[in-house]
Structures are given as C-alpha cells and as structure tokens.
Amino acid sequence: MGRMTKLIPVVILTMVCALAAQQPQSNPPTPEDAFTTRQLIAWSSLQKPQPAPQPLPPRDTPIPQPDQQPDQQAKPPADPQTEQSPAQSFTGKIVKQGAEYFLRAASNTTYELDEQADLQRFENQNVRVTGRLESGTNKIHVIKVELLS
C-alpha cells in the first residue's frame, strides 16, 4: 500500500502538466503586422476556390473571347510562299510578253508585275518600280512606277 501512495502524486502531477499544455494561451505573442502582409482567404468546404481578380486591360486592347483563340481570327496563317517583304525599289525596263507586262532589271532578272492596267504607257522605257516582292515567286506588288530620265 505504501507503493500506491507514492504513485498517486506522480499520476496527479502528470495529469496536471498534460492539462496545462492543452489549454490555449490567452494572448499568444504575434508580430504587430502579421496579418497585414498577406491576403488571407478562408474557404468553406462548399466553396470552390477562384483565382484572384486581375486588373482590367487598357481600353485600346481588345479583350479575347473564350470561344476564340487569340490572333487566329485576325490574321490567316503565314504561308512562306506568299510572305511579302518590305517595300523596295527596282529599276529596269518595262517589257511586254504576251498580254502581260514585266520588269526586266539590269541583271536580266524578270519580275512579274501585279498592276497591269497602267503599265502600257511605260512599255520599253526605263523605270523605277516601288513595291513589295513576293518571296519565291518574283512577283512585285506595285505601289508606284516612276519614269527615269
């Protein structure tokens, strides 16, 4: 029985320590700005998390629609055969082959001209043609034709 009396205070002391550890502290030490540095969101089990709202784009920027892919509707895909270069100047003589007019450059390179209506007055004359060259086809999309003196 003497053993039992010595064991009871040890058990009671252990229980008191365990209960003291389980009780929440009344004022836990937290930094003053602990909650101001981050945005806290509490989600319940019934809510579905949503992404944070984004700022609106500038007014001159078109808003993409969910059913459209960006830039797919605005421009057709580039074809390397018909891709155009920036405007250039070509000098040579306007020649007629069959019913069509061509520009024969000094290097004996012949360029097809897409603007046929106004070229008759430049036939067999030296000119400067400003236009865009279609890569791979030697066709010039004419912007301007000037007679050289």
Summary of the structure (lengths in Angstrom):
residues: 149
radius of gyration: 42.1
end to end distance: 132.8
largest distance: 133.5
contacts: 261
relative contact order: 0.12
helix: 16%
strand: 27%
